[in-house]
Amino acid sequence: MKISIYNQKGEEIEKADLPAKIFEVEMNKDLVYQAVVAQMSNTRKVIAHTKDRSERRGGGRKPWRQKGTGRARHGSIRSPIWRGGGVTFGPTKEKVYTKKINKKMKTKALFMVLSSKVKDKQLILLDKIELTEAKTKQMVEVIKNLKNKVKKDLDKSILIVLPSSNQDIVRASKNIPKVKIIRADSLNVLDVLTYKNLLVLQGSIKVIEKTYIK
């Protein structure tokens, strides 16, 4: 599949072939759903925790004898029916939310969402981003050029894919709303779906191939 390559001024400079193994994969919504659920579950932090009767302090002694008092029988003041007693079926930190999905399935799901972005014209290929200073206004200017000349709704939300770490671009993008920087070898299904537009630097394509196609 051929796609236009633009410079940071928004000018088309050439065409490039995208690898079909990555950018021409048929969508399977069930597989993508599995990948998203697994990723979200694996980053979930368990915070809520309630104590059951065994974790509550005290309650080892029988509150009163079994018979002869006229009151209902009880074995512990930490029973769930007592005030200050343990909680029945409450949330605990022991619950494991981790979901497993094998590497091939996860990679296939990533290729599917990348293919979908190309099909929907939500992926822009850029030759490079060069900033004289790590200033927000310079990055805003790059986005503005591409918005005016390439894609009108580019600024709705952008995932910028870099071939390697670039602290100048990271710093320049930090204060721009709805913009996230990610390295090509860290691409994931959730981020690609969360951001409407993908701004991919040309060098990132080779990194994606090297990382995900074995």
FIKOLZA-1660 file (N, C-alpha, C; in steps of 0.1 Angstrom, whole numbers, plus 5000, padded with zeros to 4 digits):
% residues 214
   i   px   py   pz ch aa at
   1 5008 4988 5000  A  M  N
   1 5000 5000 5000  A  M CA
   1 5009 5012 5000  A  M  C
   2 5006 5022 4991  A  K  N
   2 5014 5034 4990  A  K CA
   2 5007 5045 4998  A  K  C
   3 5015 5053 5005  A  I  N
   3 5010 5064 5013  A  I CA
   3 5019 5076 5011  A  I  C
   4 5014 5088 5012  A  S  N
   4 5021 5100 5010  A  S CA
   4 5030 5103 5023  A  S  C
   5 5042 5108 5020  A  I  N
   5 5051 5112 5031  A  I CA
   5 5051 5128 5031  A  I  C
   6 5049 5134 5042  A  Y  N
   6 5049 5148 5043  A  Y CA
   6 5061 5153 5052  A  Y  C
   7 5065 5166 5049  A  N  N
   7 5075 5172 5058  A  N CA
   7 5067 5180 5069  A  N  C
   8 5075 5186 5078  A  Q  N
   8 5068 5192 5089  A  Q CA
   8 5061 5206 5085  A  Q  C
   9 5063 5210 5073  A  K  N
   9 5056 5221 5068  A  K CA
   9 5042 5218 5062  A  K  C
  10 5040 5204 5061  A  G  N
  10 5027 5200 5055  A  G CA
  10 5028 5197 5040  A  G  C
  11 5040 5197 5035  A  E  N
  11 5042 5195 5020  A  E CA
  11 5044 5180 5017  A  E  C
  12 5038 5175 5007  A  E  N
  12 5040 5161 5003  A  E CA
  12 5053 5161 4996  A  E  C
  13 5062 5152 5000  A  I  N
  13 5076 5151 4994  A  I CA
  13 5078 5138 4986  A  I  C
  14 5071 5128 4989  A  E  N
  14 5072 5115 4982  A  E CA
  14 5062 5105 4986  A  E  C
  15 5062 5093 4980  A  K  N
  15 5053 5082 4983  A  K CA
  15 5061 5071 4989  A  K  C
  16 5055 5063 4998  A  A  N
  16 5062 5052 5003  A  A CA
  16 5053 5040 5004  A  A  C
  17 5059 5028 5003  A  D  N
  17 5051 5015 5005  A  D CA
  17 5051 5011 5019  A  D  C
  18 5039 5009 5024  A  L  N
  18 5037 5004 5038  A  L CA
  18 5037 4989 5037  A  L  C
  19 5044 4982 5047  A  P  N
  19 5044 4967 5046  A  P CA
  19 5029 4961 5049  A  P  C
  20 5025 4953 5040  A  A  N
  20 5012 4947 5040  A  A CA
  20 5009 4939 5053  A  A  C
  21 5020 4932 5057  A  K  N
  21 5018 4924 5069  A  K CA
  21 5014 4932 5082  A  K  C
  22 5017 4945 5081  A  I  N
  22 5013 4953 5093  A  I CA
  22 5001 4962 5090  A  I  C
  23 5001 4967 5078  A  F  N
  23 4991 4978 5075  A  F CA
  23 4979 4974 5066  A  F  C
  24 4979 4960 5063  A  E  N
  24 4967 4956 5055  A  E CA
  24 4962 4943 5061  A  E  C
  25 4959 4943 5074  A  V  N
  25 4954 4932 5081  A  V CA
  25 4939 4934 5084  A  V  C
  26 4931 4924 5081  A  E  N
  26 4917 4925 5082  A  E CA
  26 4913 4925 5097  A  E  C
  27 4903 4934 5100  A  M  N
  27 4899 4936 5114  A  M CA
  27 4891 4924 5119  A  M  C
  28 4894 4921 5132  A  N  N
  28 4887 4911 5139  A  N CA
  28 4884 4918 5153  A  N  C
  29 4871 4923 5154  A  K  N
  29 4868 4931 5166  A  K CA
  29 4869 4923 5179  A  K  C
  30 4866 4910 5179  A  D  N
  30 4867 4902 5191  A  D CA
  30 4881 4901 5196  A  D  C
  31 4891 4899 5187  A  L  N
  31 4905 4898 5191  A  L CA
  31 4910 4912 5196  A  L  C
  32 4906 4922 5190  A  V  N
  32 4910 4936 5194  A  V CA
  32 4904 4938 5208  A  V  C
  33 4891 4934 5210  A  Y  N
  33 4885 4936 5223  A  Y CA
  33 4893 4928 5234  A  Y  C
  34 4897 4916 5231  A  Q  N
  34 4904 4908 5241  A  Q CA
  34 4918 4915 5244  A  Q  C
  35 4924 4920 5234  A  A  N
  35 4937 4927 5237  A  A CA
  35 4935 4939 5246  A  A  C
  36 4925 4947 5243  A  V  N
  36 4922 4959 5251  A  V CA
  36 4919 4955 5265  A  V  C
  37 4910 4946 5267  A  V  N
  37 4906 4941 5281  A  V CA
  37 4918 4936 5289  A  V  C
  38 4927 4928 5282  A  A  N
  38 4939 4923 5288  A  A CA
  38 4948 4934 5293  A  A  C
  39 4950 4944 5284  A  Q  N
  39 4959 4955 5287  A  Q CA
  39 4953 4964 5298  A  Q  C
  40 4941 4966 5298  A  M  N
  40 4935 4974 5309  A  M CA
  40 4935 4967 5322  A  M  C
  41 4932 4954 5322  A  S  N
  41 4932 4946 5334  A  S CA
  41 4946 4945 5340  A  S  C
  42 4956 4944 5332  A  N  N
  42 4970 4942 5337  A  N CA
  42 4975 4955 5343  A  N  C
  43 4969 4966 5340  A  T  N
  43 4974 4979 5346  A  T CA
  43 4965 4983 5358  A  T  C
  44 4955 4975 5360  A  R  N
  44 4945 4979 5371  A  R CA
  44 4952 4977 5385  A  R  C
  45 4950 4987 5393  A  K  N
  45 4955 4986 5407  A  K CA
  45 4944 4984 5417  A  K  C
  46 4946 4974 5425  A  V  N
  46 4936 4970 5435  A  V CA
  46 4938 4979 5448  A  V  C
  47 4928 4988 5451  A  I  N
  47 4929 4997 5462  A  I CA
  47 4920 4993 5473  A  I  C
  48 4907 4990 5470  A  A  N
  48 4897 4988 5481  A  A CA
  48 4900 4974 5488  A  A  C
  49 4899 4974 5501  A  H  N
  49 4901 4962 5508  A  H CA
  49 4893 4962 5521  A  H  C
  50 4885 4952 5523  A  T  N
  50 4877 4952 5536  A  T CA
  50 4882 4940 5544  A  T  C
  51 4880 4940 5557  A  K  N
  51 4885 4930 5566  A  K CA
  51 4874 4920 5569  A  K  C
  52 4876 4907 5567  A  D  N
  52 4866 4897 5571  A  D CA
  52 4868 4895 5586  A  D  C
  53 4860 4886 5592  A  R  N
  53 4860 4883 5606  A  R CA
  53 4873 4879 5612  A  R  C
  54 4881 4872 5603  A  S  N
  54 4894 4867 5608  A  S CA
  54 4904 4878 5609  A  S  C
  55 4902 4889 5601  A  E  N
  55 4912 4900 5601  A  E CA
  55 4909 4910 5612  A  E  C
  56 4896 4910 5617  A  R  N
  56 4892 4920 5627  A  R CA
  56 4899 4917 5640  A  R  C
  57 4903 4928 5648  A  R  N
  57 4910 4926 5660  A  R CA
  57 4899 4922 5671  A  R  C
  58 4903 4912 5680  A  G  N
  58 4894 4908 5690  A  G CA
  58 4884 4897 5686  A  G  C
  59 4874 4895 5695  A  G  N
  59 4864 4885 5691  A  G CA
  59 4868 4871 5694  A  G  C
  60 4879 4868 5701  A  G  N
  60 4883 4854 5703  A  G CA
  60 4874 4847 5714  A  G  C
  61 4870 4856 5723  A  R  N
  61 4862 4850 5734  A  R CA
  61 4847 4850 5731  A  R  C
  62 4840 4840 5735  A  K  N
  62 4825 4839 5733  A  K CA
  62 4819 4850 5742  A  K  C
  63 4811 4859 5736  A  P  N
  63 4806 4871 5743  A  P CA
  63 4797 4867 5756  A  P  C
  64 4790 4857 5755  A  W  N
  64 4783 4851 5767  A  W CA
  64 4780 4837 5765  A  W  C
  65 4776 4830 5776  A  R  N
  65 4774 4816 5775  A  R CA
  65 4763 4812 5766  A  R  C
  66 4763 4800 5761  A  Q  N
  66 4754 4795 5751  A  Q CA
  66 4739 4795 5755  A  Q  C
  67 4737 4791 5768  A  K  N
  67 4723 4789 5772  A  K CA
  67 4721 4797 5785  A  K  C
  68 4708 4800 5788  A  G  N
  68 4705 4805 5801  A  G CA
  68 4704 4820 5802  A  G  C
  69 4708 4828 5792  A  T  N
  69 4708 4843 5793  A  T CA
  69 4695 4849 5787  A  T  C
  70 4689 4841 5779  A  G  N
  70 4677 4846 5772  A  G CA
  70 4680 4854 5759  A  G  C
  71 4693 4855 5757  A  R  N
  71 4697 4862 5745  A  R CA
  71 4701 4852 5734  A  R  C
  72 4701 4858 5722  A  A  N
  72 4705 4849 5710  A  A CA
  72 4719 4844 5712  A  A  C
  73 4722 4832 5707  A  R  N
  73 4735 4827 5709  A  R CA
  73 4745 4833 5699  A  R  C
  74 4757 4836 5704  A  H  N
  74 4768 4842 5695  A  H CA
  74 4781 4836 5699  A  H  C
  75 4790 4835 5689  A  G  N
  75 4803 4829 5692  A  G CA
  75 4814 4839 5692  A  G  C
  76 4812 4851 5685  A  S  N
  76 4822 4861 5684  A  S CA
  76 4816 4875 5682  A  S  C
  77 4822 4885 5688  A  I  N
  77 4817 4899 5686  A  I CA
  77 4822 4904 5672  A  I  C
  78 4830 4896 5665  A  R  N
  78 4835 4901 5652  A  R CA
  78 4827 4894 5640  A  R  C
  79 4816 4888 5644  A  S  N
  79 4807 4882 5634  A  S CA
  79 4802 4893 5625  A  S  C
  80 4800 4891 5612  A  P  N
  80 4795 4901 5603  A  P CA
  80 4782 4908 5607  A  P  C
  81 4774 4901 5615  A  I  N
  81 4761 4907 5619  A  I CA
  81 4763 4916 5631  A  I  C
  82 4775 4917 5637  A  W  N
  82 4777 4927 5648  A  W CA
  82 4783 4940 5642  A  W  C
  83 4780 4951 5649  A  R  N
  83 4786 4963 5646  A  R CA
  83 4801 4962 5649  A  R  C
  84 4810 4966 5640  A  G  N
  84 4824 4965 5641  A  G CA
  84 4829 4951 5638  A  G  C
  85 4820 4943 5633  A  G  N
  85 4824 4929 5628  A  G CA
  85 4830 4929 5614  A  G  C
  86 4834 4917 5610  A  G  N
  86 4840 4916 5597  A  G CA
  86 4830 4918 5586  A  G  C
  87 4835 4920 5573  A  V  N
  87 4826 4923 5562  A  V CA
  87 4825 4910 5554  A  V  C
  88 4813 4906 5550  A  T  N
  88 4811 4894 5541  A  T CA
  88 4812 4898 5527  A  T  C
  89 4820 4891 5519  A  F  N
  89 4820 4893 5504  A  F CA
  89 4825 4907 5500  A  F  C
  90 4832 4914 5508  A  G  N
  90 4837 4927 5505  A  G CA
  90 4849 4926 5495  A  G  C
  91 4853 4938 5489  A  P  N
  91 4865 4937 5481  A  P CA
  91 4878 4935 5488  A  P  C
  92 4887 4927 5483  A  T  N
  92 4900 4925 5490  A  T CA
  92 4911 4927 5480  A  T  C
  93 4923 4930 5486  A  K  N
  93 4935 4932 5477  A  K CA
  93 4940 4919 5471  A  K  C
  94 4935 4908 5476  A  E  N
  94 4940 4895 5471  A  E CA
  94 4934 4891 5457  A  E  C
  95 4924 4899 5453  A  K  N
  95 4918 4896 5440  A  K CA
  95 4927 4899 5429  A  K  C
  96 4929 4890 5420  A  V  N
  96 4938 4892 5408  A  V CA
  96 4930 4895 5396  A  V  C
  97 4933 4906 5390  A  Y  N
  97 4926 4910 5378  A  Y CA
  97 4933 4907 5365  A  Y  C
  98 4946 4902 5366  A  T  N
  98 4954 4900 5354  A  T CA
  98 4948 4890 5344  A  T  C
  99 4948 4894 5332  A  K  N
  99 4943 4886 5321  A  K CA
  99 4954 4883 5311  A  K  C
 100 4955 4871 5307  A  K  N
 100 4966 4867 5298  A  K CA
 100 4961 4866 5283  A  K  C
 101 4970 4871 5275  A  I  N
 101 4968 4870 5260  A  I CA
 101 4981 4867 5254  A  I  C
 102 4982 4857 5245  A  N  N
 102 4995 4854 5240  A  N CA
 102 5001 4864 5230  A  N  C
 103 5014 4864 5228  A  K  N
 103 5021 4875 5221  A  K CA
 103 5016 4876 5207  A  K  C
 104 5013 4865 5200  A  K  N
 104 5009 4865 5186  A  K CA
 104 4995 4872 5185  A  K  C
 105 4986 4869 5194  A  M  N
 105 4973 4875 5194  A  M CA
 105 4974 4890 5196  A  M  C
 106 4983 4894 5206  A  K  N
 106 4984 4908 5209  A  K CA
 106 4990 4916 5197  A  K  C
 107 5000 4910 5191  A  T  N
 107 5007 4916 5179  A  T CA
 107 4997 4917 5167  A  T  C
 108 4989 4907 5165  A  K  N
 108 4979 4907 5154  A  K CA
 108 4969 4918 5157  A  K  C
 109 4964 4919 5169  A  A  N
 109 4954 4930 5173  A  A CA
 109 4960 4944 5170  A  A  C
 110 4973 4945 5173  A  L  N
 110 4980 4958 5170  A  L CA
 110 4980 4961 5155  A  L  C
 111 4983 4951 5147  A  F  N
 111 4984 4953 5133  A  F CA
 111 4970 4956 5127  A  F  C
 112 4959 4950 5133  A  M  N
 112 4946 4953 5129  A  M CA
 112 4942 4968 5131  A  M  C
 113 4945 4973 5143  A  V  N
 113 4941 4987 5146  A  V CA
 113 4950 4997 5138  A  V  C
 114 4962 4993 5135  A  L  N
 114 4971 5001 5126  A  L CA
 114 4965 5002 5112  A  L  C
 115 4961 4990 5107  A  S  N
 115 4955 4989 5094  A  S CA
 115 4942 4997 5093  A  S  C
 116 4935 4997 5104  A  S  N
 116 4922 5004 5104  A  S CA
 116 4925 5019 5103  A  S  C
 117 4936 5024 5110  A  K  N
 117 4939 5038 5109  A  K CA
 117 4943 5042 5095  A  K  C
 118 4950 5034 5088  A  V  N
 118 4954 5037 5074  A  V CA
 118 4942 5037 5065  A  V  C
 119 4933 5027 5067  A  K  N
 119 4921 5026 5059  A  K CA
 119 4912 5039 5061  A  K  C
 120 4911 5044 5074  A  D  N
 120 4903 5055 5077  A  D CA
 120 4910 5069 5075  A  D  C
 121 4922 5068 5069  A  K  N
 121 4930 5080 5066  A  K CA
 121 4933 5088 5079  A  K  C
 122 4936 5080 5090  A  Q  N
 122 4939 5087 5103  A  Q CA
 122 4954 5085 5106  A  Q  C
 123 4962 5080 5096  A  L  N
 123 4976 5079 5099  A  L CA
 123 4983 5088 5089  A  L  C
 124 4992 5096 5094  A  I  N
 124 5000 5106 5086  A  I CA
 124 5015 5102 5088  A  I  C
 125 5021 5100 5077  A  L  N
 125 5035 5096 5077  A  L CA
 125 5044 5109 5075  A  L  C
 126 5053 5111 5084  A  L  N
 126 5061 5123 5084  A  L CA
 126 5076 5119 5082  A  L  C
 127 5083 5127 5074  A  D  N
 127 5097 5123 5072  A  D CA
 127 5105 5125 5085  A  D  C
 128 5103 5136 5092  A  K  N
 128 5111 5139 5104  A  K CA
 128 5105 5151 5111  A  K  C
 129 5108 5153 5124  A  I  N
 129 5104 5165 5131  A  I CA
 129 5117 5171 5136  A  I  C
 130 5120 5183 5132  A  E  N
 130 5133 5190 5136  A  E CA
 130 5129 5203 5143  A  E  C
 131 5133 5204 5156  A  L  N
 131 5130 5216 5164  A  L CA
 131 5143 5223 5167  A  L  C
 132 5144 5236 5166  A  T  N
 132 5156 5243 5169  A  T CA
 132 5157 5244 5185  A  T  C
 133 5146 5244 5191  A  E  N
 133 5145 5245 5206  A  E CA
 133 5134 5236 5210  A  E  C
 134 5135 5231 5223  A  A  N
 134 5124 5222 5228  A  A CA
 134 5113 5231 5234  A  A  C
 135 5106 5238 5225  A  K  N
 135 5096 5248 5228  A  K CA
 135 5082 5243 5223  A  K  C
 136 5072 5245 5232  A  T  N
 136 5059 5241 5228  A  T CA
 136 5054 5248 5215  A  T  C
 137 5057 5261 5214  A  K  N
 137 5052 5269 5202  A  K CA
 137 5058 5263 5189  A  K  C
 138 5070 5257 5189  A  Q  N
 138 5075 5251 5177  A  Q CA
 138 5067 5238 5174  A  Q  C
 139 5064 5230 5184  A  M  N
 139 5056 5218 5181  A  M CA
 139 5042 5221 5177  A  M  C
 140 5036 5232 5183  A  V  N
 140 5023 5237 5179  A  V CA
 140 5023 5241 5164  A  V  C
 141 5034 5247 5160  A  E  N
 141 5035 5252 5146  A  E CA
 141 5035 5240 5136  A  E  C
 142 5042 5229 5140  A  V  N
 142 5042 5217 5132  A  V CA
 142 5028 5211 5130  A  V  C
 143 5021 5210 5141  A  I  N
 143 5008 5205 5141  A  I CA
 143 4998 5214 5133  A  I  C
 144 5000 5227 5135  A  K  N
 144 4992 5236 5127  A  K CA
 144 4994 5235 5112  A  K  C
 145 5006 5234 5108  A  N  N
 145 5009 5232 5094  A  N CA
 145 5003 5220 5088  A  N  C
 146 5004 5208 5095  A  L  N
 146 4998 5196 5091  A  L CA
 146 4983 5196 5091  A  L  C
 147 4977 5203 5101  A  K  N
 147 4963 5205 5102  A  K CA
 147 4957 5213 5090  A  K  C
 148 4964 5224 5086  A  N  N
 148 4959 5233 5076  A  N CA
 148 4961 5226 5062  A  N  C
 149 4972 5218 5060  A  K  N
 149 4975 5213 5046  A  K CA
 149 4972 5199 5044  A  K  C
 150 4971 5191 5055  A  V  N
 150 4969 5176 5054  A  V CA
 150 4956 5171 5059  A  V  C
 151 4953 5174 5072  A  K  N
 151 4941 5168 5078  A  K CA
 151 4935 5179 5088  A  K  C
 152 4923 5183 5085  A  K  N
 152 4917 5194 5092  A  K CA
 152 4914 5190 5107  A  K  C
 153 4911 5178 5110  A  D  N
 153 4908 5174 5124  A  D CA
 153 4920 5168 5131  A  D  C
 154 4932 5171 5127  A  L  N
 154 4944 5165 5132  A  L CA
 154 4946 5168 5147  A  L  C
 155 4942 5180 5151  A  D  N
 155 4944 5184 5165  A  D CA
 155 4934 5179 5175  A  D  C
 156 4924 5171 5171  A  K  N
 156 4915 5165 5180  A  K CA
 156 4922 5156 5190  A  K  C
 157 4931 5147 5186  A  S  N
 157 4939 5140 5195  A  S CA
 157 4950 5133 5186  A  S  C
 158 4962 5133 5190  A  I  N
 158 4973 5128 5182  A  I CA
 158 4983 5119 5190  A  I  C
 159 4986 5107 5185  A  L  N
 159 4996 5099 5190  A  L CA
 159 5008 5100 5181  A  L  C
 160 5019 5106 5186  A  I  N
 160 5031 5107 5177  A  I CA
 160 5041 5096 5180  A  I  C
 161 5044 5089 5169  A  V  N
 161 5052 5076 5170  A  V CA
 161 5066 5079 5165  A  V  C
 162 5076 5078 5175  A  L  N
 162 5090 5081 5172  A  L CA
 162 5098 5068 5170  A  L  C
 163 5108 5068 5162  A  P  N
 163 5116 5056 5160  A  P CA
 163 5125 5054 5173  A  P  C
 164 5128 5065 5180  A  S  N
 164 5136 5064 5192  A  S CA
 164 5133 5075 5201  A  S  C
 165 5138 5075 5213  A  S  N
 165 5136 5086 5223  A  S CA
 165 5141 5099 5217  A  S  C
 166 5133 5110 5219  A  N  N
 166 5138 5123 5215  A  N CA
 166 5132 5133 5226  A  N  C
 167 5141 5137 5235  A  Q  N
 167 5136 5145 5246  A  Q CA
 167 5131 5159 5242  A  Q  C
 168 5137 5164 5231  A  D  N
 168 5132 5177 5227  A  D CA
 168 5118 5177 5222  A  D  C
 169 5114 5166 5215  A  I  N
 169 5100 5165 5210  A  I CA
 169 5091 5162 5222  A  I  C
 170 5096 5154 5231  A  V  N
 170 5088 5151 5243  A  V CA
 170 5085 5163 5251  A  V  C
 171 5095 5171 5254  A  R  N
 171 5093 5183 5262  A  R CA
 171 5085 5194 5254  A  R  C
 172 5086 5195 5241  A  A  N
 172 5079 5204 5233  A  A CA
 172 5064 5200 5232  A  A  C
 173 5061 5188 5234  A  S  N
 173 5047 5183 5233  A  S CA
 173 5040 5182 5246  A  S  C
 174 5048 5183 5257  A  K  N
 174 5042 5180 5270  A  K CA
 174 5030 5188 5274  A  K  C
 175 5030 5201 5270  A  N  N
 175 5019 5210 5274  A  N CA
 175 5008 5211 5264  A  N  C
 176 5009 5203 5253  A  I  N
 176 4998 5204 5243  A  I CA
 176 4988 5194 5246  A  I  C
 177 4975 5198 5248  A  P  N
 177 4964 5189 5251  A  P CA
 177 4962 5178 5241  A  P  C
 178 4959 5166 5245  A  K  N
 178 4955 5155 5237  A  K CA
 178 4966 5151 5227  A  K  C
 179 4978 5152 5231  A  V  N
 179 4990 5148 5223  A  V CA
 179 4998 5139 5232  A  V  C
 180 5002 5127 5227  A  K  N
 180 5010 5118 5234  A  K CA
 180 5022 5113 5225  A  K  C
 181 5033 5112 5231  A  I  N
 181 5045 5107 5224  A  I CA
 181 5048 5093 5228  A  I  C
 182 5051 5084 5218  A  I  N
 182 5054 5070 5221  A  I CA
 182 5064 5065 5212  A  I  C
 183 5073 5056 5217  A  R  N
 183 5083 5050 5208  A  R CA
 183 5076 5039 5200  A  R  C
 184 5082 5037 5188  A  A  N
 184 5076 5027 5179  A  A CA
 184 5077 5013 5185  A  A  C
 185 5087 5010 5193  A  D  N
 185 5088 4997 5199  A  D CA
 185 5079 4995 5212  A  D  C
 186 5072 5006 5215  A  S  N
 186 5063 5005 5227  A  S CA
 186 5048 5006 5223  A  S  C
 187 5045 5006 5210  A  L  N
 187 5032 5007 5205  A  L CA
 187 5022 4997 5211  A  L  C
 188 5010 5001 5214  A  N  N
 188 5000 4991 5219  A  N CA
 188 4986 4995 5214  A  N  C
 189 4978 4985 5215  A  V  N
 189 4964 4986 5210  A  V CA
 189 4956 4997 5216  A  V  C
 190 4957 4998 5229  A  L  N
 190 4949 5008 5237  A  L CA
 190 4953 5022 5233  A  L  C
 191 4965 5026 5232  A  D  N
 191 4969 5039 5228  A  D CA
 191 4965 5043 5213  A  D  C
 192 4967 5033 5204  A  V  N
 192 4963 5035 5190  A  V CA
 192 4948 5038 5189  A  V  C
 193 4940 5031 5197  A  L  N
 193 4926 5033 5197  A  L CA
 193 4921 5046 5204  A  L  C
 194 4929 5049 5215  A  T  N
 194 4925 5061 5223  A  T CA
 194 4926 5074 5215  A  T  C
 195 4937 5075 5207  A  Y  N
 195 4940 5087 5200  A  Y CA
 195 4935 5086 5185  A  Y  C
 196 4928 5096 5181  A  K  N
 196 4921 5095 5168  A  K CA
 196 4931 5095 5156  A  K  C
 197 4942 5103 5157  A  N  N
 197 4951 5104 5146  A  N CA
 197 4965 5099 5150  A  N  C
 198 4972 5093 5141  A  L  N
 198 4986 5088 5143  A  L CA
 198 4995 5096 5134  A  L  C
 199 5005 5102 5141  A  L  N
 199 5015 5109 5133  A  L CA
 199 5028 5101 5135  A  L  C
 200 5031 5094 5124  A  V  N
 200 5042 5084 5124  A  V CA
 200 5054 5089 5117  A  V  C
 201 5066 5090 5123  A  L  N
 201 5078 5093 5117  A  L CA
 201 5083 5082 5108  A  L  C
 202 5088 5085 5096  A  Q  N
 202 5091 5075 5086  A  Q CA
 202 5100 5064 5092  A  Q  C
 203 5110 5068 5100  A  G  N
 203 5119 5058 5106  A  G CA
 203 5112 5048 5115  A  G  C
 204 5100 5051 5120  A  S  N
 204 5093 5042 5129  A  S CA
 204 5088 5030 5122  A  S  C
 205 5086 5030 5109  A  I  N
 205 5081 5019 5102  A  I CA
 205 5091 5007 5103  A  I  C
 206 5103 5010 5101  A  K  N
 206 5113 4999 5102  A  K CA
 206 5114 4994 5116  A  K  C
 207 5113 5003 5126  A  V  N
 207 5113 4998 5140  A  V CA
 207 5102 4989 5143  A  V  C
 208 5090 4992 5138  A  I  N
 208 5078 4984 5140  A  I CA
 208 5080 4970 5134  A  I  C
 209 5085 4970 5122  A  E  N
 209 5088 4957 5115  A  E CA
 209 5098 4949 5123  A  E  C
 210 5109 4955 5128  A  K  N
 210 5119 4948 5135  A  K CA
 210 5114 4943 5149  A  K  C
 211 5105 4951 5155  A  T  N
 211 5100 4947 5168  A  T CA
 211 5090 4937 5168  A  T  C
 212 5081 4938 5159  A  Y  N
 212 5068 4929 5159  A  Y CA
 212 5068 4918 5149  A  Y  C
 213 5076 4918 5139  A  I  N
 213 5077 4907 5129  A  I CA
 213 5089 4899 5131  A  I  C
 214 5087 4887 5136  A  K  N
 214 5099 4879 5139  A  K CA
 214 5100 4868 5128  A  K  C
% end
